[in-house]
Amino acid sequence: MFKLVGGDVAGMSTVPEVMVCAQCGINVLGISIIGNKGLNLVKEGPEHNDVLKNVENALGRLSAVLLELIPELA
């Protein structure tokens, strides 16, 4: 469904968390790491170790982005 309407990813809890922050008057910057493809995009479900490896591989790039971004937000 998401692909049909132009979506690329779906998060598990980001929207409810942002809604609560908005109700509390908290500004939010959402950043996510995509750890695996959706079940309908692969023949077999994701293995936990593969998801962990994908996230670990992305952490270096995410750290670099945050190191550039945080001073701009301060």
N, C-alpha and C positions, 0 to 999 in steps of 0.2 A: 504494500500500500504506500509506504513512504517513497519508494522509488517512482511509483506512478505520479505522485504529486511533486516530484523534484527533490526529495530528500536524499541525502547521502548517508546519514547515520541516525541512529536512535539511541538515546541515553536511557539508563535504567532509573535514575533518580534525580537528574539535574533539574527538571522542571518543577517538581514539588518543592525541592530545596530553595529554588529561586523564588517561588511563590511565597514561601514562609518569610524569606528575607525581605521581600517587597512589603509584606504586611507589617514587618517590624521596622521599616524605614531604613534598611541596610542596603547600601549600594553593592552590586555584585558584578564581578568579572568572571565569566565562565570559561574555563580552559579544561579540555578533556584529552585524554589519550585513548585512542581506539585500540583495544586489545585483541579483537577478533572480528571476523566477518559474521554476519547473521546466519542462522541455521539454514535458511532457504538459499544461501549463496554458496554453500559448500556441501560436499557429499557426506562428510562425517562431521559430527559436532566437534567443537574446539576442545582440545586437551588442556587441562589446567596449566601444565608446565609450559605449553606453547603460548598461552595468554600471558603468563608471567614473563616469559622471554621477550615477547613483543613489547610489553610495557617497559621492561628494563632497557631495551634497545632505544626506546623513544625518550627516556629520561635525560640523556645528554643534550638532545636538541631542545627539549622543554626547558632545561636549566639555562641554556644559552638565551632562549627567548625571554625568560623571566629576569635574567640578569640585565638585559637591555630595557625591559619594560618597567620594572619596579622603580628605578630612578625617575622615569617619566611621570609616573603616577603620584610620586611624593610631592 
